Amino acid sequence: MSRQIVIPFGPQHPVLPEPLHLDLVMEDERVVDVIPSIGYVHRGLEKLVEKRDYKDFVFIAERICGICSFIHGMTYCHAVEGVMDLDVPPRAVYLRTVWSELSRLHSHLLWLGLLADSMGFESLFMQAWRLREHVLDDLEATTGNRVIQGVCKVGGVRHDVSDQKLREIVDGLGRLETGMQDLMNVFVHDDSVKHRLSGMGVLTEQQAWELGAVGPVLRASGVANDIRQTGYAAYDELDFKPVVETAGDCYARTVVRAKELFTSVDLIRQAVEKIPEGPVEMKVTGNPKGEFYARSEQPRGEVIHYVKANGTKNLVRFRVRTPTFTNIPPLLAAMKGIELADVPVVVLSIDPCIGCAER
Amino acid sequence: MKREAQMIEAIGLEDLLARVEQQKAAGDRLVAISCAVVEGANEITYSFEDRAHRFLHLRIVVPPGATIPSVTPSYWGAFVYENEIHDLYGLTVTGMNVDFGGHFYATKVPYPFAAAATPKVTPAGKEAQEKECLDR
């Protein structure tokens, strides 16, 4: 056996926008074990629920993450609405679905750009982020904000979007698809990208499932698990199939996210076609009492918001299980056996969001 | 819009490991381990999902500062949840495969979510609290 040394990776690293520390146990250039450390940005947001009105808390729930903020807000609302047994107006449910998919589009485009950047493919990075700007423009035009939308509320949404504006978004997405197809051709078919990502950081189907992987990490290992299949929001009335790859490596995770761009566009089209007329919010009176686990499919995978209420305006407990948090053990397994130079790309392949993970 | 059924089953601490192993043998995924303080006690909920999205929660109730067994022999990745519960709630988890010894989260005060109310921080007490955090 070669002599083992430990190389610290992070918490500050060019590939990591947020602090994550990994102690890499190395034998020569090969990683044989990884010990993670998080906790640098733990904010204790869950505890704040004891001091904030449950209706106002949606603003804090949205701030768990700047990228998937809308879905955090929506899932929190689903949890409270589940406790109170509220039937949200159908138009609001469809608008939530449209905004969820726009969030997925901009998050996946952001990640594809970051992946290109981690490989030194700067022009690809810029192309991905150029396309992302169009999606952020749509979010800003319909909610007033680019990243933390502040549009979801318990009992519905704060703004309606005209049918004409929704059709304009769909038209714009048609043009965006052309750009996304060009982007996908590079990510999926370019030899240098394939060579850099294939066979690296492999997770088998059994490993991914047993270690608790979620989202594109799980689907890239051959498991057709997508929480949208449970039919929350308007997904039970829309037609889609989870994108699944089987290789379980960094390339498969990239292909899943690239293909999911087109699934999201298709879901937005279907939602705009089927969106009913009507109000977008309902009057919510009284305080919640009971408990509820709500799940949604974020761009990074399954997120869970659990609320427990005792009939007062403050909740007793708010618990968030984010996708990055549960993707840490699968990441450690995927890193065993890789070379030191591949560590940044494999870490990035789970699309880590440490702000989310630590809350 | 569909809402998932909330299947929450209360079990005894003595049955925990057997029930978790039962879920593992059935091929379920460990979705999360959550803790909540309710009326001075800790509710710890182990959530599982099968391949058909059936979402099941097993719940134990333990007093503050209790010791619970680790489920990492069944689910290797559970160490992230168990270290979190230790650092935020002050519960002891025995037999974890990766034990951070209280350093998983960097918290300003020890066990900030614990059942006992967090004492009001005075200037004199602040230094002692920070020292305790560093010593852990």
HADDOCK unambig.tbl for C-alpha pairs under 7 A between the chains (distance, minus, plus):
assign (segid A and resid 37 and name CA) (segid B and resid 104 and name CA) 6.26 0.50 0.50
assign (segid A and resid 38 and name CA) (segid B and resid 104 and name CA) 6.18 0.50 0.50
assign (segid A and resid 38 and name CA) (segid B and resid 105 and name CA) 6.34 0.50 0.50
assign (segid A and resid 39 and name CA) (segid B and resid 104 and name CA) 6.09 0.50 0.50
assign (segid A and resid 39 and name CA) (segid B and resid 105 and name CA) 3.94 0.50 0.50
assign (segid A and resid 39 and name CA) (segid B and resid 106 and name CA) 5.07 0.50 0.50
assign (segid A and resid 40 and name CA) (segid B and resid 106 and name CA) 6.30 0.50 0.50
assign (segid A and resid 42 and name CA) (segid B and resid 105 and name CA) 6.83 0.50 0.50
assign (segid A and resid 209 and name CA) (segid B and resid 29 and name CA) 6.16 0.50 0.50
assign (segid A and resid 210 and name CA) (segid B and resid 29 and name CA) 5.79 0.50 0.50
assign (segid A and resid 210 and name CA) (segid B and resid 75 and name CA) 6.88 0.50 0.50
assign (segid A and resid 211 and name CA) (segid B and resid 75 and name CA) 6.87 0.50 0.50
assign (segid A and resid 211 and name CA) (segid B and resid 76 and name CA) 6.47 0.50 0.50
assign (segid A and resid 211 and name CA) (segid B and resid 77 and name CA) 5.17 0.50 0.50
assign (segid A and resid 212 and name CA) (segid B and resid 29 and name CA) 6.11 0.50 0.50
assign (segid A and resid 212 and name CA) (segid B and resid 30 and name CA) 6.03 0.50 0.50
assign (segid A and resid 212 and name CA) (segid B and resid 31 and name CA) 6.40 0.50 0.50
assign (segid A and resid 212 and name CA) (segid B and resid 77 and name CA) 6.86 0.50 0.50
assign (segid A and resid 231 and name CA) (segid B and resid 1 and name CA) 6.21 0.50 0.50
assign (segid A and resid 231 and name CA) (segid B and resid 2 and name CA) 5.23 0.50 0.50
assign (segid A and resid 232 and name CA) (segid B and resid 1 and name CA) 5.31 0.50 0.50
assign (segid A and resid 232 and name CA) (segid B and resid 2 and name CA) 5.12 0.50 0.50
assign (segid A and resid 232 and name CA) (segid B and resid 3 and name CA) 6.35 0.50 0.50
assign (segid A and resid 233 and name CA) (segid B and resid 1 and name CA) 5.14 0.50 0.50
assign (segid A and resid 234 and name CA) (segid B and resid 1 and name CA) 5.56 0.50 0.50
assign (segid A and resid 236 and name CA) (segid B and resid 1 and name CA) 6.30 0.50 0.50
assign (segid A and resid 236 and name CA) (segid B and resid 2 and name CA) 6.96 0.50 0.50
assign (segid A and resid 292 and name CA) (segid B and resid 6 and name CA) 6.99 0.50 0.50
assign (segid A and resid 317 and name CA) (segid B and resid 36 and name CA) 6.19 0.50 0.50
assign (segid A and resid 321 and name CA) (segid B and resid 32 and name CA) 6.81 0.50 0.50
assign (segid A and resid 329 and name CA) (segid B and resid 77 and name CA) 5.07 0.50 0.50
